[in-house]
Amino acid sequence: MRPLACITMILTTMSAVAQTTDFSSYPVYAGSDLGLRYEASASSFRIWSPSADSAELVLYAQGTGGTAIRRIAMQRAESGTWTATLAGDHRGQFYAFRVRIGGSWGLEVPDPYARLVGTNGRRAVIGDISASDPVGWSKDAAPAFAGKSQGKASATDAVIYELHVRDATIHPSSGARWKGKFLGLAERGTKSPEGESTGLDHLKELGVTHVHLLPSYDFSSVDESKPDSTQYNWGYDPLNYNAPEGSYSTDPSDGITRLLEFKQLVQAFHKAGLRVVMDVVYNHTMTTGTSSFDQLVPGYYYRQRADGGYSNASACGNETASERPMMRKFMLESLLYWVEHCHVDGFRFDLMGIHDIETMNLISRRLHDVKPDILLYGEGWTADSSPLPDSLRAIKRNAYRLDGIAVFSDDLRDGIKGSVFEHVEKGFASGKAGMEQTIRFGTVASTLHPQVDYGGVNYSKAPYASDPTQVVSYCECHDNHNLRDKLAISAPEADSRTREEMQRLAMTIVLTSQGIPFLHAGSEFLRTKKGVENSFQSPDSVNAIDWSLKSKHKDFHRYIAGIVRMRRSHPAFRMRRAEDLRANLRFLEGLPAHVVGYRIRGEAVGDTWKDILVIFNGGDDSTSVVMPEGGWKTFVSGNRIVDGVRAKDSQDLKAHSATILYRD
Ligand code: CA
């Protein structure tokens, strides 16, 4: 997440409240019935608002506008909660809450626990969430993603593909019927005008295991009441954490339709053998003083500075306080809902460095109990400073203290292609000198290895992962220039064919690194965002995936799919424990500058390739290395798959190329 134009709305009165409040004295509600419990005979509501002196449930006939049908005084209940019960079937009615604090009524806000919401998420809907189950939902199950005969999956068995719901199908070339919608990405058999598969079928063909959807909960920035032809946002502006985004549904006014279509997407992916990861943004809310959180319990859900003002580690106007029991509980219950009710298979935590380690480890334990092979990872950093000490937060250098949660390696990302902040800077793949130790560091997934000189690594000067399962390897995501654009800006002297080789090398490094590989949508066929660096609200003309690129760069795409297949077939690239890595992966010493090479004893880790050699030449010139003795076969030479060709004793390494050899 790195939008620069989050709307900031901090009410100074709220800061004053925060300044004078000791939140640790607030009661903690332990029950699991916050929000709405619907039955045809009655609907029950409960909110937590310990500082309120009155609370009201307000009913409406519509999701926005109009006047209230009824205002119902809520009853004070245990542990700072307020309750109301409506006899009879109120399905389809909308509701909001407001509370009175210190004699003043606040704003009406949607239920923070709302699962069904109306247009623009202004009000929640009374209804039965199970009415949103698609046909066959009770039989829906996540597919296995471990390699054959490997038993229980490890996070390193995953190949993640990051995708924005709208980007996937909004371009005419997607061939999808429901362009830009959850249903569009759930469609099978879609083709580009050139006859290439698109959308879900494309991901199946590419061979990835997990699709990671950019924010798909209800975000604020896109007006769901308007035709969507001109609106766009990544969605890092959370409004309702437990309801799907309306602009991706065919009817944003209908809470059931929103949820049904999200589930249909999950179901379609599961049927196709892929898993679904959600990008979640619990670290901040779109607005501060006017959010449901702050209207119901002023100050409580956010951290404050010493002077009482809201701290802002998200750079979006606020940061939530995961260490406070009811925020921790909110996150946990929200995540459990997405897994248990919506069958989601993993989460990517935006600015995870804002959350505290204790909360993240609790979340991990509880989610792994429900789904043992759930995939959890996040950004181990913040966008600004936080009052919570670094030692308590889930930042990258504390990754070894996180249990079953991985962090993104910006070391590898920028080591491969150059800093995302220095646009013209090159990286290893585009010819920058002195990046060998950074590539070694990425290869061993930021773990301890005797042949990595940590002083020579670009950012981290020490290992931060205790096992390769704790690191996500990548060189491109939705943030910053995409890889093709970055290479065009930083290597303008290279022709487009040369830059294509750089991109092949860059992606091969990611897909052969230990750790969890992560690809951004379209990088496998040279997608461009036309040089736009931060496209969080750029139009479709910048963000939409042009599927015609797939046939234009068919050879490129087939190469990447081949490397994905290789990784998934060879456990040597997916080691689970750092001790296996230290014992079985040896870097080749004495290589020319710009060259990194390593050898894996595949046999020792159950691979059919008994011995594997991987060599990357990031330099602008070709070079050669003498092979270790003994009958090597070539899998990749000069960024091309040439499986089975007998390797020469001296291996030529083209500029900006990967070489992969094996003995079987
Ligand atoms: Ca929305």
Boltz pocket constraint, residues with backbone or C-beta under 6 A from the ligand:
constraints:
  - pocket:
      binder: B
      contacts: [[A, 120], [A, 121], [A, 217], [A, 218], [A, 219], [A, 220], [A, 221], [A, 222], [A, 224], [A, 239], [A, 245], [A, 246], [A, 247]]
      max_distance: 6.0
